[in-house]
Amino acid sequence: MVQARILVVEDEVIVARTIASQLNQLGYVVTGIASSGKVAIAKALETKPEIVLMDIILKGEIDGITAASYIHEQLDIPVIFLTAYSDNQTLERAKITQPFGYIVKPFTIKDLQIAIEIALLKYRLECELRENRDQLATILNSMSDAVIATDEQGMVTFMNPASEALTGWQREEALGTEVSRIFNLVDEVTDTPIENPVTKVLQEHNVVYLGDYISLIDKNGRRIPIGDSASPLMRRPNQVNGVVVVFWDMSEKRQTELLKQALEKEQELNSLKSLFISTVSHEFRNPLTVIQTAIELIEIQGDNLSEAKKTTYIRRIKSAVQNMKHLMDDVLFMGRSEAGKLRFNPTPINLDEFCRELIAEFSLIGSNLHEFIFTSNCEITEAWMDEHLLHYMLGNLLSNAVKYSPAGGTIQFDLRCNLVERVITFIIQDQGIGIPEVDQSRLFESFYRAANAHLIQGNGLGLVIVKRCVEAHNGQITFTSQVGVGTRFTIILPLTTGISSSQ
């Protein structure tokens, strides 16, 4: 460990040598001994010690206090005073130089060591604090956003160059000025003054944000549309010792309505493109897997494949190809849904056959890793529904049940009819990981995924698609879920005209 380098300033030779000897015993390096203030300054310049032990009373025209003041201010070297005087007048004079220690003679070697170590620690902390303060000032001064800080009375204590440019006030003339003179705000619509956010922060001790259409009136009377926030500066909990205001010029935003409309249109197109990419990747996977699996089974079984099985596999391949063929149109449906123009095209459909065929697809995809149990109490076999939307709706729920359930788990799929209330109910229940309660309220938000689902492949659009499809049928969707137990989705769709009962 490198020991500190110390300069000893003492006009009593014997005392000086004794102190130097004690320092050597403690492992410190004595860079020199000076007997006067003038020599002390010269040796400090020459040897560059890390700390100076300074006797207050020195012979010559420069006493210890004057020499210490020069050494600390000009050379940034901490000073510890050594003195036989402890009177208030001497102490007050010494305090002016901001010493790092004050030892009254006589003192022990332990007193000396403690004073030195505390002074060195204090100096290191002061250097770190100064460095952090300088770094913060550099960051604030280089920011493109304007920054104004005030004390607890609302008087300006800091302005960065960006705030000078926006307000028209120079930092030197603004410091110590009441902030409302510098930061003068009006409502662009009503042309009335706005309560200064600094005042509100000092009263409420909370962050305050400006509303829309607020302008700053600069020193020359020019109006500049701005956005801003004002935050309390806390010295300790519940004690505000100032406010910092961050604001920025919004002139271009106000003056470019056409650009804003173009950007909104671009955002809409980007949203549609993102939805397209996500939906294609999500929905292509199942039919491609059906095709691949069916072809592999045909190749493996070869001549041993019965005509019935071959017909079944070919039918499933054709069905999957057909699904892929129509997928592009389906994605456009979702794009129209984002614009509130989702098309609903009901056609006759046999619900029992549709559900069983859908389960058959998923059984083939999952290679029998999950057990699908389908039950139906439906007296109605034919209904009028949008087959594409129904496939989206139930396919996504079955896909999620497979994804979020362990291999070997059971997936229950129920089809129920209520002729009295004229509704059809689909229930899909798994024994999977479940949905955390904190995530359940946001489950139908685009791209939102539950906290325990991030390691499982998905894009956060599946349930959004399901909900849009349910809404297109004027239906309802609800769910219950418990982590580690499973999830149950219930979809209720109304029966419409054109429905026939089986005989």
Number of C-alpha atoms within 10 A of each C-alpha: 3 7 10 17 18 24 24 27 29 27 19 14 13 10 11 19 14 12 21 21 15 17 21 12 11 14 13 18 18 20 20 17 21 21 20 22 29 18 15 25 18 13 19 22 13 11 14 16 21 19 26 26 25 30 29 26 20 20 15 11 9 17 17 27 24 16 23 29 20 16 23 18 12 10 14 14 19 24 29 23 23 23 19 14 14 12 8 9 9 14 12 10 13 19 13 10 18 15 18 22 20 21 20 13 12 9 12 11 14 11 12 19 15 12 17 24 12 13 20 19 12 15 19 12 12 12 13 12 12 12 12 12 12 12 12 12 15 12 11 19 17 13 14 14 17 23 22 24 23 24 21 16 15 19 20 26 19 19 24 22 19 21 26 18 12 22 22 16 20 16 17 10 9 18 18 16 15 16 23 16 17 22 21 19 25 20 17 17 10 8 11 11 13 15 14 17 24 30 17 16 21 23 10 12 19 14 17 17 16 18 11 13 15 23 25 24 20 20 16 9 11 12 19 21 22 21 18 19 16 25 22 25 20 13 10 8 6 8 13 20 16 23 28 22 22 17 21 18 19 15 13 10 12 13 11 11 11 9 12 13 11 12 12 12 12 12 12 15 13 12 14 20 14 13 21 18 12 18 21 16 13 18 20 15 12 21 22 17 18 25 20 14 18 21 15 12 14 18 11 11 11 11 9 8 14 12 10 9 12 17 12 13 19 16 13 20 21 15 16 20 17 12 19 19 11 12 17 13 12 22 20 16 20 23 21 14 17 15 11 11 12 18 16 16 13 17 14 14 16 15 21 20 12 15 22 16 13 15 20 15 19 22 17 17 22 19 9 12 15 19 16 20 14 16 15 14 11 19 14 19 17 19 21 19 23 19 18 19 24 19 17 22 21 23 21 20 21 22 17 17 27 25 17 21 21 15 14 11 16 19 22 18 22 18 18 17 21 15 12 6 9 11 16 20 18 18 21 21 22 27 23 24 20 22 23 16 13 10 14 14 9 12 17 19 13 15 15 15 21 16 11 14 16 11 7 10 10 16 16 21 20 23 21 19 20 23 20 21 27 21 15 18 21 11 18 15 16 11 13 14 20 15 14 13 13 19 22 20 18 16 21 19 21 18 19 13 8 12 15 12 10 9 6
